[in-house]
């Protein structure tokens, strides 16, 4: 699924307007390769101040994202989660895929941090 995130990021970089989505794709793609001990949090909560990705433009960006790529990436993560949960040893990976499916719906305005 990390490769799928990176592929969507490359497609987003083709247009200049897609660069913010592409950047988020590469961050979330790396996060999907190593999800344990990390979580995605909203930047306005983390920094105690808003920015362009956490305001109204971020909401509009997330809606556009959901229509073009977020829905499909979320479906991919859900299918991967079901495949992992079928076998007992894959249950932790399945839960991580479910976490990533939620992030795939609206990644703009979020950043990945290490759990402490």
ZITA-V750331 format. One record per pair of residues at least 12 apart in sequence whose ideal C-beta (glycine too) atoms are under 8 Angstrom apart, sorted by the first residue. I is the first residue (numbers start at 1). GAP is how many residues later the second one is. Records with the same first field share a line. If there is no record, write none. Layout:
BEGIN
I=GAP  GAP
END
This chain:
BEGIN
1=31  72  75  76  79  96  99
2=27  28  30  31
3=26
4=25  69  72
5=20  21  23  24  27  68
6=19  20  23
8=13  17  61  65
9=12  13  14  15  16  17  20
10=12
12=13  57
20=33  41  88
21=40  43  44  48  87
24=41  83  84  86
25=44  82
27=80  84  85
28=12  72  75  76  79  84
30=82
31=69  72  81
32=45  68
35=61  64  65
36=56  60
37=77  78
38=74  75  76  77
39=60  73  74  76
40=63  67  70  71  72  73
41=69  70  72
42=12  67  68
43=66  67  68
44=65
46=65  67
51=58
53=55  56
54=55
58=50  51
61=47
62=43  44  45  46  47
65=41  42  43
66=39  40
70=34  35  36  37
71=34
73=28  31
74=27  28  30  31
76=28
77=20  21  23  24  27
78=19  20  23
80=14  17
81=12  13  14  16  17  20
82=12
84=13
END
